[in-house]
């Protein structure tokens, strides 16, 4: 089996706009062949849905979810392109699913890009300190691996979806984009829990 590097996954992500996990799985299936991985993604419709990601998404809804007898509450802004889609039952179900996920998984940020630079710097320092006894060339790889894991635990779009642990939240949204036919993005969210 060919080792799939983060750089190769990044190249595929940049060329298709597909999610990290989708790209990695496509590269594994294609034995590291970039062109074949693009074909695999296209066949799955992920690349097509990703093209819609550049379009404006200024409509949408604010969904709320209360869990645990009123002990946990979530407010989510989910955006789409038109008010017609915002009223669509599939879109509303997606918003509800994401709220339930946020209640269960407690993400801190929407995506990597929304994590403040000082938080990223602090996490990198922690990862580097944990790997300090390793050779320098290995430290960089270890830090990147630890950061990927940290993002996966703390960023909503990279977390594995609570209703389907084979997919990330981003994969779930991408599948909805392919079905609904409009760009969909998480604007923001807030999670409240009694005692926190």
Protein Blocks (a to p, Z undefined) as FASTA:
>chain_A
ZZddfklmmmmmmmnopafklmmmmmmmnnopaklmmmmmmmnommmmmmmmmpccfbcc
dddddeehhpaccddddddfbfklmmpmklmmmmmmmmmmmmmnopabfblmlpcfklmm
mmmmmmmmmmmmpcfklmmmmmmmmmmmmmmmmmmklpccfklmkbcfklmmmmmmmmno
pacddfbdcdddehZZ
